[in-house]
Amino acid sequence: MEQKNVIVIGAGLAGSEAAWQLARRGIFVELHEMKPAKKTDAHTSEDFAELVCSNSLRSDQLENAVGLLKEEMRRLDSLILSCADATRVEAGGALAVDRKAFSALVTERIRSHPRIKVVSREDCALPEQGEVIVATGPLTSDALADHLQALFGEASTLHFYDAAAPLVAFESVDMDSAFFASRYNKGTPDYINCPMTAEEYSAFVTELAAAEETEVHGFEDKHVFEGCMPVEVMARRGLDTLRYGPLKPRGLVDPKTGKEPYAVVQLRKDNAQGSIYNLVGFQTHLKFPEQRRVFSMIPALKSAQFLRYGKMHRNTYLDSPRMLNRYYQYLPDPRISFVGQMTGVEGYVESAASGMLAGIETARRLLGLPPVDFPAETAIGALGLYVSNPSVTQFQPMNINFGIMPPLGYRVKGGKRNKNAVIAQRALEALEPLRVSAAEGVICE
């Protein structure tokens, strides 16, 4: 039998998932990764599937669209979800992971697969022949980005700015000024909550809005992706913006007062040992001394030891509705596929899902099998169909949401949560018969 081969460029979440799905189906993969020889400004680890902005994969509840997407991926035997579940840390109703352990496990499983050959190299151009899946992410190297720009033309690539949140040492958090709890007592009390009075909050927001930022070439507030807004940008939008965003106190009762605080900063565990916590929603591009000065105004963080400061970076993505089909193939040259955040799917889970779909469908095409064609009623299908929908005129990075899935066509009693639960049930029922098709060609190791 003729050996089938695919080159996957980039070993982030999308590239690792795509390589895994191909290899499981008997396809030989050459996985190109420029680390450790070269890293972007946002990366620190030599491992694959490095989580840059946060260690959270967000909600794990089926009534939430990303929770549904994760469940679909689990049922389709996702590498990323199996590694995430194996390295999870408690985070209430969310799926959060030990950042280092997660990446290490993905790396070990990829490197040990007999049909995946890892090649440490930077690709400065796309291969002229053969099947290629490009998964270089929003932080694509300058050389390859220039090559793609020349290939596509100026109008076909877009960008926005993204930011990572700071990390602090648990032992430096003043627990006399904080308390453990999860919102509405949902799950175990895994978050450290740092309450603020009205006066403390007002002074904090004033200083935050006026704090000095790191100069980022071409940066303007309007170019920030709304789903990952720097905390200082939110502060400039009005005094109460943060209290209705990441500092909202709803569902959090301070045991010292028996009441909800005026505002709350939440810290989420970043490693299994619980020695490192990240500031939830505190993506930022303030200068490092300004981060220490302003964030230390939070009473529980007055003596905090910052293990990593927040950083800002530019993310590049494609005008996918005019460039890709539902399988993430490049329309002018279908041997090339693009996956991950560079396609405009936003979020770790969504990136991995695009790699999963492209990996499955590419393998089926090479094996002479018909496509699975995940429908819009499934989260994984809806995401691919949204990204490739040419009627989308103002294309923006998109997290999975129930709004891009077909409506039920009838009313559901009990509010939005009940309606979402019904949509999720419909999705899983639609996925069930496709699991058999998707598993065709899978080789049991």
N, C-alpha and C positions, 0 to 999 in steps of 0.2 A: 504494500500500500504506500502511495506517495505521502511523504511527510508534509504536513501543513504547518506553516510558520507565520508568526505575526511579530512585528516589532512593536513594543509598547515603550513610549518615551515618557519617563517620569514615574517615580515610585511613591507618589502621595497616596491618598485614600482612593482616588478614582483609578489611578494606574495600577495599584496593587490589586484592587478588586477585579479590574478587567483582566489582568494577567492570570489571576487565580481562576476565574470563570473559564477562560480559554484553556488553561492547562488541564482543568478537570475534565474537559471534553476531548482530550487527546491532542490538542493543538500545542505545538512547541513555541515557546515564547522567549524572545530575547528582550529582556527588560533593561532599558538604558536609564541610568540614574547618575547625575553629575556629582552628587555627594559621595564620598567625603572630600573629593578634590576641590569642589567649589560649592559654596552655599550662598543663599540669598541673605539679605540683611535680617530677615525675619526668622531664619532657621538657626538652630543651635545644635541639634542632635545629628548624628550620622545615620540614625535608623530611618526606616521607611514610615510612611503614613504619620508624619510628625504633626501633632496638633499645635498650631501656632497661637491662635487667638484665645481659645478656651479649652478646658478639658470636658466640657459638657456637650453631649449629643442631643440635648434638649428633652422634651417630654417623652415619657414612655407609655403614655395613656392613649388608648385607641380613639378617644374622643378628640384627640389632637392630631392634625394631619401628619406631623412628623412622627408621632407614635405609630400611626397606621403604616407609614412608609417603612419604619424599622421592622414592624411585624411582617410585612410582605417580604422584606429582604431576608429575615430569619427563615421564612418558609421556603425561600429559594436558595438557602444554604450560602449566605453571604459570609465571606472571610472577615470583613470589617466588623460585622455585628457579632460573630462568634468570638472574636478577639476582645471586643468591647464588653460583652457579657462576662467574659472570663476575668477581666481586669477592672470591673466596675467598683466604684466607691459610692457609698450611700449619699444620695442627694434628693431625698423626698421622692416626688413623682417623676424625677428626671433620670436619664441615664448619663452618669458622669463616670469618667475612667481615671485610673492612675496613668497620667500622661506618658511617663517613661516606660512603664510596664506594658502598656498597650502597644506602643510603637515597637518595642523590643519583640513582642509576640508576633506581630504582623511580619516583621523582618525575618524572624526565625522560620516562620511557616513558608514564606516566599522563598527564602534561600534554600530550604530543604526540599522543595518540590522538584522531582526529577525532570519535569518538562519545562522548568523555568531556569534560564541562564541569565544571571545578573551581570551586566556589563557596566563598569564604572566609566562613564564618559559624558561629556557635554555635547549634545547635538546642536550644531549651528545652522542646520538646514534639514528639511525633510528628505528621507530617502526617495530616490526617483523611481524605485520599483518596489513591489511587494506590498503586503497589507501592513498598515501602520495605524496605531491608535496613539494620538497625542494627548498626554495627560500631564502637561508641564505646569498646569495651574495658573493662578492669577499672577504669580511671581516668576513667569517665564523669563529665562535668561535674556540679556540684551541682544545677544547675537541671534538667537532663534526668533525673538520678537521682531527684530529688524527684517529677518527673512520672511516671516509671516506677513508683516506689514507690506513688504514689496509684492508678495504673492497675492494678497487680498485687495490691496488698495487702501488708502487712508480712511475711507468711509466705513470700512467693514470691521474695524476694531475700535472699541470704546474703553473707557476706564472709569473707575471710581476709587475712593480712598477708604481703606479699612484700617482698623487699629486693634492692638492687643492690650489686655488689661494687666495691671501690676500684680505681683505675687508678694505675699508677706509671710514671715515665719510665725507659726502659731504661738510659740512661746513668748513672742513680743506683743501679742494682743492683750489688752487690759480686760480680762474677763469680769472684773468688778463693774465694768461699764458696758458689758455685753451679755448676751444670753443665747443658749442653743435653742433652736426651734425651727420647724418647717411651717410654711404658710398654711393656716387653717388646721394645724396639727396633722397634716397629710403625710403619712409615712413616719419614719423615725426622725427625731429632732437633729438634723444633720447640718443645718446652716448656723453659722455664728452671726447673730444679729446685733448691729451696732446702732443703738437708738440715738436720736438727736432731738433736742427741744426746738421750739420755733425760733428762738434767738440763735442757737447754735447753727441751725439749718440756714437761716437767712445770712449769717456772716459767712458761712461756708460757700453758699452759692455766689455771693458777691465777689469773694476772692477767686473762686473758680472761673467765673465769667471773665475776669480781668487778668488772669494768669498768663504768663508769657509762653508762647508756643514755639516748638521747634519749627524752623522753616522747612516746608516740604514743597519742592518745586511744583508749581501749577495748582497748589491746593486752594480750594475754595469750599465753603460750607455746602454749596449746592452740589458738589461732586461727591459728597459723602453718601454711602449707601445707608438708607434709612434703618435697615435692620441691624446696623453695627455702628451707631452714631457715637462719636466721641463725647464723653461726659461734659466737656467744656462747651461743646456746641449746643448740647441740650440746655446747659445753664444759661446761655445767651438768649435762648428762646423764651425766657420768662421765669419768674421766681418759682412758680409751682410746677414747672415742667418735670423736674426730677422727682417731685413727690407723687406724680402720676405715672412715673416711669420706673426706673430701677430702684428708687428710694421710697417706693410706696409702702406704707405701713399696714395695709389691709391684711387681716388674717394673722397678724403677729402681735401677741400680747406679752408685754414686758412683765415677768413674774414679780419684779420689784414694785410695780405700781398697779398691776392688775388691769392695765389699759393699753390700748394701742398707742405707740409713740407718735410724735408729730411726723417724723421721717425715720427711715431705717436703711442703713447700708448693710447689705448681706455679704458674707464671706462664704465661699464654697470650697470644700476640701479638694486639693489638687493632686494629692498622692494618697496611696493606701494607708501609709503610716499616720496621716493626719498632721504632719509636721509643716505642710505648706498649704496656704489658702490663697485663693484669688478673689479680687474685689469684683463681685458680680455686676456687670453692666458698666464697668469703669474703663472701657476702652478710651485711650487718650493719646494725644500727641503733644502734651505739654513738655517743656524742658524738664530734665530729671530733677534738678533742685526745686523746681516749682511743684512737681508731683509730691516730693517729700514735704514741702512747706504746706501746701494746701490740703493734701490728704491727711496730714497729721492733725488737722483741725477737727477731724472726726474723733470724739472723745476716746473711744476704745482703741484708736490707732495713734494716740498721742506719742507713743514711744515705739511705734512699729518698725521692725527691721524689714526693709524692702529687699527681697531676693531678686526681683526683676522689675524694672520699671516698664511702663507702657510704651509701645512703639506704634508708629504710623507707617503704612506702606501703601503704595499704589497698586491696585489690582486691575489687570487688563482682561477684558472679555470680548467675545465676538458678537457681531450682529447676527446671531444664530438663526432667527426666523428667515433670513434671506440666504443662509449659507448651509444649513444642515437639514437632514430629514429626521424622521422620528427615531431612527436608529443611531443618531448622532454622526451619520456619514456626511462628508463634505460633498455637496451636490455636484460641483464640477469634476470631482475626481473621487468616486465612491470607495476606492481602495483605502482612502484616508478617513479616519474618524477622529473626532475631538470629544473629550469627556472632561468632567470636573468643572471647577468654577470658571474656567476660561470660556465655557459655553453659556454662562449666565445663570446656571443653577447656583443658588447661594446656600452655603451651609455644608458642614462635614457630611451629614447623612445624605443630602441631595447629591453631593459630589460622588460619593461611593455608589449611590443608586444609578447614576449615569454610567459609571464604569461597569457596573453589573449588567445593565441592559445592553450596552455596546458589546461587552464580552460575550454574552449569551448569543446575541443575534449575529455577531461576526463569526463565531464558531459554527453556528447552524448554516450560515451561507457557505463557509468553506467545506462543510461536511455534506453539502448538497441537500440540506433540509429546509423546509419552508420557515419563514420567520414566525416567531410566537405572536407578534403584534399585540403586546399588552394593551388593553383598551383604556379609554379615558376614565372608566369607572374605577380603575386601580390607581393608586398613588404613583407607582413607578411609571405606568403608562401615561398618566396625565402630565407628569413632569416632562417627559420626552415630547409629547404632543404640544405642550405649551412652548417649549424652546424652539420647536420647528414650525410654529404656526405663522405663516406669512402675513396674516391679517393683523398681527401685533405690530403696531406702528412705532410706538415709543417704548422700545425694548429696554427693560431694566432687570438687573439681577433679581431672581425670584426664589424665595423659600417655598417649599411645598405648602399648599393651603387648600382647603376644601372649595374655595372659590374657583379654582381652575378645573374642578371635576364637575361632571354633569349634575344638575339639580335632580332631586328625587321625583319631582312632579306631583308631589302631594304633601300635605301638612303633617307634621309629627307633633303630637302633644308633649308638653314637658319642657319646652324651650330648646335653645341652641345645642346644649350638651346632648340631649336625647336625639336631636336631628343628626348631629355629627356621629353619634354611635350607630345610627341606622345606615348612614353613608359608609362608615367603616365596615359594617357587616356586609353590605352589598359588595364592597371592594374585595373582601376576603372570599366571598362566594364566587365572584367573577374570577379570582385568581386560582381557585382550587383546581379546576380542570386544566388550567394552563401549566400547573406545576409538572404534570406528566410530560407535556411537550417540552418544557424548558429543560427537563432532566435527560432528554434523549441525547445519547452520545457521552453522557457522564461515565467516566471509568472509575470503578471502585478500586481504590488503592489497597 
